[in-house]
Amino acid sequence: MVLADLDKRTELTVWPSSAPAHTARGQAFSTLREALVAAVKSIQADDAQPWIITDNGDILSPRWIRANADPRRLQ
């Protein structure tokens, strides 16, 4: 993944950590930056498990999101 990927479309799916899997919610974002912000908020607020699929087909796990969502790294 390169910095230019941060400006491409993504799909975020948030799986609740305490509810059945069929209650996941998905949302499209115009940039990976926006999706990462939403993913981090879901982790902090709901202790959820967000997964991101990038426009290039990369799948970003909750662990990857936690490790790479530092706002200074996204600029």
N, CA, C and O atoms as a DFTB+ gen file, in Angstrom:
300 C
 N C O
     1  1       0.842      -1.158       0.000
     2  2       0.000       0.000       0.000
     3  2       0.898       1.235       0.000
     4  3       1.909       1.289       0.701
     5  1       0.503       2.230      -0.807
     6  2       1.249       3.484      -0.905
     7  2       0.355       4.642      -0.474
     8  3      -0.858       4.481      -0.341
     9  1       0.958       5.808      -0.256
    10  2       0.188       6.961       0.208
    11  2      -0.965       7.313      -0.732
    12  3      -2.008       7.774      -0.269
    13  1      -0.804       7.110      -2.029
    14  2      -1.876       7.421      -2.986
    15  2      -3.122       6.581      -2.725
    16  3      -4.228       6.994      -3.072
    17  1      -2.955       5.407      -2.119
    18  2      -4.104       4.552      -1.801
    19  2      -5.030       5.201      -0.776
    20  3      -6.207       4.849      -0.698
    21  1      -4.516       6.140       0.006
    22  2      -5.342       6.798       1.013
    23  2      -6.439       7.653       0.396
    24  3      -7.399       8.019       1.075
    25  1      -6.304       7.972      -0.876
    26  2      -7.287       8.820      -1.550
    27  2      -8.222       8.037      -2.474
    28  3      -8.940       8.635      -3.275
    29  1      -8.217       6.728      -2.371
    30  2      -9.079       5.890      -3.213
    31  2     -10.298       5.406      -2.435
    32  3     -10.309       5.406      -1.204
    33  1     -11.315       5.000      -3.170
    34  2     -12.569       4.525      -2.578
    35  2     -12.346       3.250      -1.760
    36  3     -11.476       2.439      -2.075
    37  1     -13.143       3.093      -0.711
    38  2     -13.071       1.903       0.135
    39  2     -14.459       1.530       0.634
    40  3     -15.407       2.310       0.539
    41  1     -14.551       0.342       1.157
    42  2     -15.774      -0.166       1.786
    43  2     -15.407      -0.578       3.207
    44  3     -14.480      -1.361       3.414
    45  1     -16.130      -0.052       4.173
    46  2     -15.902      -0.387       5.582
    47  2     -17.057      -1.241       6.074
    48  3     -18.221      -0.884       5.894
    49  1     -16.740      -2.352       6.686
    50  2     -17.743      -3.193       7.336
    51  2     -17.368      -3.289       8.806
    52  3     -16.241      -3.636       9.159
    53  1     -18.342      -2.973       9.656
    54  2     -18.109      -3.007      11.101
    55  2     -18.904      -4.157      11.698
    56  3     -20.132      -4.195      11.614
    57  1     -18.189      -5.081      12.294
    58  2     -18.795      -6.231      12.966
    59  2     -18.821      -5.953      14.462
    60  3     -17.769      -5.716      15.055
    61  1     -19.973      -5.976      15.078
    62  2     -20.018      -5.771      16.535
    63  2     -19.302      -6.914      17.250
    64  3     -19.391      -8.068      16.831
    65  1     -18.606      -6.595      18.311
    66  2     -17.861      -7.641      19.016
    67  2     -18.752      -8.485      19.910
    68  3     -18.370      -9.591      20.293
    69  1     -19.934      -7.983      20.250
    70  2     -20.776      -8.728      21.187
    71  2     -22.098      -9.211      20.593
    72  3     -22.863      -9.881      21.287
    73  1     -22.387      -8.896      19.350
    74  2     -23.661      -9.292      18.731
    75  2     -23.406     -10.354      17.662
    76  3     -22.268     -10.548      17.233
    77  1     -24.461     -11.035      17.237
    78  2     -24.301     -12.032      16.172
    79  2     -23.758     -11.386      14.890
    80  3     -24.004     -10.209      14.626
    81  1     -23.038     -12.150      14.122
    82  2     -22.372     -11.639      12.921
    83  2     -23.339     -11.045      11.905
    84  3     -22.955     -10.155      11.146
    85  1     -24.554     -11.504      11.871
    86  2     -25.484     -10.997      10.861
    87  2     -25.913      -9.549      11.116
    88  3     -26.707      -9.008      10.345
    89  1     -25.420      -8.921      12.155
    90  2     -25.765      -7.536      12.447
    91  2     -24.682      -6.568      11.981
    92  3     -24.693      -5.403      12.380
    93  1     -23.755      -7.016      11.154
    94  2     -22.698      -6.140      10.647
    95  2     -23.305      -5.046       9.788
    96  3     -24.348      -5.234       9.162
    97  1     -22.632      -3.892       9.766
    98  2     -23.101      -2.799       8.912
    99  2     -21.950      -2.351       8.019
   100  3     -20.804      -2.244       8.455
   101  1     -22.285      -2.093       6.763
   102  2     -21.285      -1.675       5.793
   103  2     -21.554      -0.273       5.289
   104  3     -22.688       0.205       5.313
   105  1     -20.487       0.384       4.827
   106  2     -20.617       1.733       4.311
   107  2     -19.483       2.000       3.326
   108  3     -18.340       1.609       3.564
   109  1     -19.802       2.662       2.229
   110  2     -18.785       3.056       1.258
   111  2     -18.229       4.426       1.630
   112  3     -18.950       5.290       2.129
   113  1     -16.941       4.608       1.379
   114  2     -16.277       5.891       1.627
   115  2     -15.534       6.302       0.363
   116  3     -15.057       5.456      -0.394
   117  1     -15.443       7.601       0.145
   118  2     -14.752       8.083      -1.050
   119  2     -13.232       8.000      -0.905
   120  3     -12.511       8.009      -1.903
   121  1     -12.741       7.919       0.345
   122  2     -11.296       7.757       0.551
   123  2     -11.028       6.789       1.699
   124  3     -11.853       6.597       2.592
   125  1      -9.860       6.197       1.641
   126  2      -9.421       5.322       2.725
   127  2      -9.215       6.122       4.008
   128  3      -9.438       5.607       5.104
   129  1      -8.794       7.371       3.879
   130  2      -8.617       8.230       5.060
   131  2      -9.917       8.319       5.858
   132  3      -9.915       8.158       7.079
   133  1     -11.032       8.579       5.157
   134  2     -12.336       8.691       5.818
   135  2     -12.748       7.380       6.465
   136  3     -13.272       7.364       7.579
   137  1     -12.510       6.289       5.768
   138  2     -12.872       4.971       6.298
   139  2     -12.068       4.644       7.552
   140  3     -12.603       4.073       8.503
   141  1     -10.788       5.002       7.559
   142  2      -9.959       4.743       8.738
   143  2     -10.442       5.544       9.942
   144  3     -10.458       5.029      11.060
   145  1     -10.831       6.786       9.728
   146  2     -11.349       7.604      10.831
   147  2     -12.610       6.954      11.401
   148  3     -12.751       6.830      12.618
   149  1     -13.527       6.541      10.522
   150  2     -14.759       5.900      10.977
   151  2     -14.469       4.571      11.676
   152  3     -15.111       4.240      12.672
   153  1     -13.510       3.818      11.160
   154  2     -13.156       2.533      11.767
   155  2     -12.610       2.719      13.173
   156  3     -12.981       1.982      14.087
   157  1     -11.737       3.692      13.351
   158  2     -11.162       3.948      14.673
   159  2     -12.248       4.404      15.647
   160  3     -12.254       3.994      16.808
   161  1     -13.157       5.246      15.180
   162  2     -14.257       5.684      16.048
   163  2     -15.105       4.501      16.489
   164  3     -15.539       4.443      17.640
   165  1     -15.347       3.553      15.578
   166  2     -16.159       2.386      15.950
   167  2     -15.437       1.516      16.972
   168  3     -16.072       0.939      17.854
   169  1     -14.130       1.418      16.860
   170  2     -13.351       0.653      17.839
   171  2     -13.432       1.327      19.202
   172  3     -13.667       0.671      20.217
   173  1     -13.237       2.635      19.216
   174  2     -13.218       3.374      20.482
   175  2     -14.595       3.431      21.129
   176  3     -14.706       3.289      22.346
   177  1     -15.634       3.633      20.347
   178  2     -16.977       3.812      20.903
   179  2     -17.678       2.496      21.219
   180  3     -18.350       2.369      22.243
   181  1     -17.515       1.524      20.335
   182  2     -18.307       0.296      20.445
   183  2     -17.488      -0.964      20.662
   184  3     -18.054      -2.053      20.756
   185  1     -16.164      -0.843      20.745
   186  2     -15.297      -2.010      20.802
   187  2     -15.640      -2.971      19.660
   188  3     -15.717      -4.185      19.851
   189  1     -15.843      -2.400      18.474
   190  2     -16.250      -3.174      17.300
   191  2     -15.036      -3.723      16.546
   192  3     -13.890      -3.421      16.878
   193  1     -15.312      -4.524      15.540
   194  2     -14.282      -5.134      14.710
   195  2     -14.447      -4.645      13.270
   196  3     -15.143      -5.290      12.486
   197  1     -13.824      -3.519      12.903
   198  2     -13.966      -3.008      11.543
   199  2     -13.012      -3.682      10.562
   200  3     -11.863      -3.976      10.890
   201  1     -13.508      -3.917       9.365
   202  2     -12.706      -4.453       8.269
   203  2     -12.879      -3.518       7.087
   204  3     -13.991      -3.064       6.813
   205  1     -11.792      -3.224       6.380
   206  2     -11.843      -2.330       5.232
   207  2     -11.374      -3.091       4.008
   208  3     -10.375      -3.810       4.050
   209  1     -12.115      -2.923       2.905
   210  2     -11.694      -3.458       1.608
   211  2     -11.413      -2.258       0.715
   212  3     -12.294      -1.434       0.473
   213  1     -10.188      -2.167       0.231
   214  2      -9.784      -1.027      -0.580
   215  2     -10.203      -1.218      -2.029
   216  3     -10.602      -2.306      -2.441
   217  1     -10.101      -0.133      -2.794
   218  2     -10.421      -0.154      -4.211
   219  2      -9.533      -1.142      -4.966
   220  3      -9.935      -1.680      -5.998
   221  1      -8.331      -1.379      -4.453
   222  2      -7.392      -2.319      -5.080
   223  2      -7.625      -3.762      -4.644
   224  3      -6.956      -4.674      -5.129
   225  1      -8.583      -3.975      -3.718
   226  2      -8.871      -5.327      -3.259
   227  2      -8.127      -5.744      -2.008
   228  3      -8.252      -6.889      -1.573
   229  1      -7.351      -4.841      -1.417
   230  2      -6.675      -5.166      -0.159
   231  2      -7.703      -5.246       0.962
   232  3      -8.649      -4.459       1.001
   233  1      -7.515      -6.190       1.864
   234  2      -8.400      -6.340       3.020
   235  2      -7.607      -5.964       4.260
   236  3      -6.594      -6.582       4.586
   237  1      -8.099      -4.924       4.948
   238  2      -7.410      -4.412       6.129
   239  2      -8.145      -4.878       7.371
   240  3      -9.320      -4.561       7.561
   241  1      -7.464      -5.623       8.210
   242  2      -8.060      -6.217       9.406
   243  2      -8.134      -5.204      10.547
   244  3      -7.500      -4.151      10.484
   245  1      -8.905      -5.518      11.587
   246  2      -8.935      -4.636      12.758
   247  2      -7.541      -4.401      13.342
   248  3      -7.235      -3.292      13.781
   249  1      -6.719      -5.406      13.349
   250  2      -5.349      -5.266      13.878
   251  2      -4.540      -4.281      13.026
   252  3      -3.823      -3.439      13.566
   253  1      -4.655      -4.386      11.690
   254  2      -3.958      -3.463      10.791
   255  2      -4.464      -2.044      11.006
   256  3      -3.679      -1.097      11.041
   257  1      -5.775      -1.900      11.150
   258  2      -6.374      -0.577      11.348
   259  2      -5.844       0.054      12.629
   260  3      -5.458       1.223      12.629
   261  1      -5.821      -0.699      13.707
   262  2      -5.308      -0.172      14.971
   263  2      -3.841       0.265      14.844
   264  3      -3.447       1.300      15.383
   265  1      -3.056      -0.518      14.142
   266  2      -1.625      -0.239      14.018
   267  2      -1.316       0.930      13.083
   268  3      -0.256       1.545      13.197
   269  1      -2.223       1.241      12.164
   270  2      -1.918       2.230      11.126
   271  2      -2.840       3.436      11.110
   272  3      -2.780       4.229      10.170
   273  1      -3.671       3.601      12.091
   274  2      -4.648       4.689      12.071
   275  2      -4.193       5.944      12.797
   276  3      -5.013       6.823      13.061
   277  1      -2.936       6.054      13.121
   278  2      -2.412       7.264      13.751
   279  2      -2.610       8.433      12.783
   280  3      -2.129       8.367      11.652
   281  1      -3.306       9.504      13.194
   282  2      -3.587      10.631      12.300
   283  2      -2.355      11.232      11.652
   284  3      -2.430      11.722      10.525
   285  1      -1.215      11.205      12.344
   286  2       0.013      11.755      11.748
   287  2       0.485      10.936      10.562
   288  3       1.129      11.473       9.661
   289  1       0.179       9.648      10.546
   290  2       0.603       8.789       9.447
   291  2      -0.308       8.946       8.235
   292  3       0.076       8.578       7.125
   293  1      -1.501       9.484       8.429
   294  2      -2.485       9.566       7.347
   295  2      -2.398      10.858       6.551
   296  3      -3.176      11.060       5.619
   297  1      -1.477      11.722       6.898
   298  2      -1.398      13.011       6.195
   299  2      -0.371      12.997       5.110
   300  3      -0.181      14.003       4.426
